[in-house]
Amino acid sequence: MMRALALYLLALPFAVASEPKTSCPLILQKDAVNVHAPTGWTGYNPSFVRLTGFGMMAGPPDSMTYLVPFKTDKTKGVGVQKWIFGGDDEKWLYCTYDGGGAIQISKRMPDSATECSIIYTDAKLGGVAEMHAACSARPISQPSDAKSSPTRPAARP
């Protein structure tokens, strides 16, 4: 955990104002996922679902503007991903559950943020053991084309 905390602090070295960290729930209980079955069928969710992926979006969830990280580092099972945003972008953290991304929750991050970082560790049996996201506002010194770029949803590395 201390190594993860040290990497997390390194992920935001130039932050002028850092917002509190946010974490995706590692598990959604079975009651959190409603199955709306077609007519004549009965829907049932027999189990909880585990966090298997996460990332950032440049707009609300229905816009599906998933972003590729500006930078990704992974050492000894601990990963750090970083996104850089333009001033007008909405910043949304998304969390996916049980592999395929069919179950997803999202949370809007501060509009003032110009960069967001996520630190995570993988679980031994798949999925995510721990993850924390934080966004900060700092003067943008990178060229304007240094923003994270939109993409299709992708599995977390």
C-alpha positions as CSV (number, residue, x, y, z in Angstrom):
1,M,0.0,0.0,0.0
2,M,2.9,2.4,0.8
3,R,4.4,1.8,-2.7
4,A,1.0,2.6,-4.2
5,L,0.7,5.8,-2.2
6,A,4.2,6.9,-3.3
7,L,3.3,6.3,-6.9
8,Y,0.1,8.1,-6.5
9,L,1.9,11.2,-5.1
10,L,4.3,11.1,-8.0
11,A,1.4,11.1,-10.5
12,L,0.5,14.7,-9.5
13,P,3.8,16.4,-8.9
14,F,2.9,19.8,-10.4
15,A,-0.7,20.1,-9.0
16,V,-1.6,23.6,-7.9
17,A,-4.9,22.6,-6.4
18,S,-5.8,18.9,-5.9
19,E,-9.3,17.7,-5.4
20,P,-10.0,14.8,-2.9
21,K,-9.5,11.4,-4.4
22,T,-12.4,9.3,-5.7
23,S,-12.5,5.5,-5.9
24,C,-14.7,3.2,-8.0
25,P,-16.6,0.8,-5.8
26,L,-14.7,-2.5,-6.0
27,I,-18.0,-4.5,-5.9
28,L,-21.5,-3.6,-6.8
29,Q,-23.9,-5.7,-4.8
30,K,-26.5,-7.7,-6.7
31,D,-29.3,-5.3,-5.7
32,A,-27.4,-2.5,-7.4
33,V,-27.9,-4.0,-10.8
34,N,-31.5,-4.3,-12.1
35,V,-32.3,-6.7,-14.9
36,H,-35.2,-5.5,-17.1
37,A,-36.2,-8.6,-19.0
38,P,-38.2,-8.6,-22.2
39,T,-41.9,-9.4,-22.0
40,G,-42.5,-13.0,-21.0
41,W,-39.1,-13.3,-19.3
42,T,-38.1,-12.8,-15.7
43,G,-34.9,-10.9,-15.0
44,Y,-32.6,-11.9,-12.1
45,N,-29.1,-10.9,-11.1
46,P,-27.7,-13.9,-9.0
47,S,-24.5,-12.3,-7.8
48,F,-22.5,-9.2,-7.1
49,V,-20.2,-7.9,-9.8
50,R,-16.5,-6.9,-9.5
51,L,-14.7,-3.8,-10.8
52,T,-12.8,-4.8,-13.9
53,G,-12.0,-1.5,-15.6
54,F,-12.1,2.3,-15.4
55,G,-11.0,5.4,-17.2
56,M,-12.0,8.9,-18.1
57,M,-14.5,10.4,-20.5
58,A,-14.7,13.9,-22.0
59,G,-18.4,14.2,-21.6
60,P,-21.4,12.6,-19.9
61,P,-21.8,8.8,-20.0
62,D,-24.3,8.9,-22.9
63,S,-21.7,10.7,-25.1
64,M,-19.4,7.7,-25.0
65,T,-16.3,9.9,-25.3
66,Y,-13.9,7.5,-23.8
67,L,-10.3,8.9,-23.6
68,V,-7.0,7.2,-24.1
69,P,-4.6,8.2,-21.3
70,F,-2.0,10.8,-22.1
71,K,0.5,8.7,-20.1
72,T,0.5,5.2,-18.6
73,D,3.1,3.6,-16.3
74,K,3.0,0.2,-14.6
75,T,5.6,-1.2,-12.2
76,K,5.4,-4.3,-10.1
77,G,1.6,-4.6,-10.4
78,V,0.9,-0.9,-9.6
79,G,-0.3,1.2,-12.5
80,V,-0.7,5.0,-13.0
81,Q,-2.7,6.5,-15.8
82,K,-2.8,10.3,-16.5
83,W,-5.2,12.3,-18.7
84,I,-4.9,16.0,-19.7
85,F,-7.9,18.1,-20.5
86,G,-8.7,21.3,-22.3
87,G,-10.6,23.9,-20.3
88,D,-14.0,23.2,-21.9
89,D,-14.1,19.4,-21.5
90,E,-16.4,17.8,-19.0
91,K,-14.4,15.2,-16.9
92,W,-16.1,12.0,-16.0
93,L,-14.6,9.0,-14.2
94,Y,-16.2,5.7,-15.4
95,C,-16.1,2.3,-13.7
96,T,-16.9,-1.0,-15.5
97,Y,-17.9,-4.3,-14.0
98,D,-17.5,-7.9,-14.9
99,G,-15.3,-7.7,-18.0
100,G,-17.3,-6.7,-21.0
101,G,-18.3,-3.2,-19.8
102,A,-22.0,-3.9,-20.0
103,I,-22.3,-2.6,-16.5
104,Q,-20.9,0.9,-16.0
105,I,-21.2,3.7,-13.5
106,S,-19.8,7.2,-13.9
107,K,-19.1,10.2,-11.7
108,R,-18.5,13.8,-12.9
109,M,-15.2,15.2,-11.7
110,P,-14.5,18.9,-11.1
111,D,-14.8,21.2,-14.1
112,S,-11.7,23.1,-12.9
113,A,-9.5,20.1,-13.4
114,T,-6.9,20.2,-16.2
115,E,-5.5,16.7,-15.4
116,C,-6.7,13.5,-13.7
117,S,-4.6,10.5,-12.6
118,I,-5.7,7.0,-11.6
119,I,-3.5,4.7,-9.6
120,Y,-4.5,1.0,-9.4
121,T,-3.4,-2.5,-8.5
122,D,-4.6,-5.6,-10.2
123,A,-6.3,-8.4,-8.2
124,K,-4.6,-11.8,-8.2
125,L,-7.6,-13.5,-9.6
126,G,-8.5,-10.8,-12.2
127,G,-10.2,-7.5,-11.8
128,V,-9.0,-4.6,-9.7
129,A,-7.7,-4.9,-6.1
130,E,-7.6,-1.1,-5.5
131,M,-8.0,2.1,-7.5
132,H,-8.0,5.8,-6.7
133,A,-8.6,8.8,-9.0
134,A,-7.7,12.4,-8.3
135,C,-8.0,15.5,-10.5
136,S,-6.1,18.8,-10.2
137,A,-6.0,22.2,-11.7
138,R,-2.7,23.5,-13.0
139,P,-1.5,25.8,-15.7
140,I,-1.4,23.9,-19.0
141,S,2.1,24.1,-20.3
142,Q,1.8,21.3,-22.9
143,P,1.1,22.1,-26.5
144,S,-2.6,22.2,-27.3
145,D,-2.4,18.8,-29.1
146,A,-1.2,17.2,-25.8
147,K,-4.8,16.5,-24.6
148,S,-5.9,12.9,-24.1
149,S,-7.6,11.7,-27.2
150,P,-11.1,10.1,-27.7
151,T,-11.4,6.4,-28.4
152,R,-13.8,3.5,-28.2
153,P,-14.1,1.8,-24.8
154,A,-11.1,-0.4,-24.2
155,A,-10.1,-2.8,-21.5
156,R,-7.9,-1.5,-18.9
157,P,-4.2,-2.6,-19.4
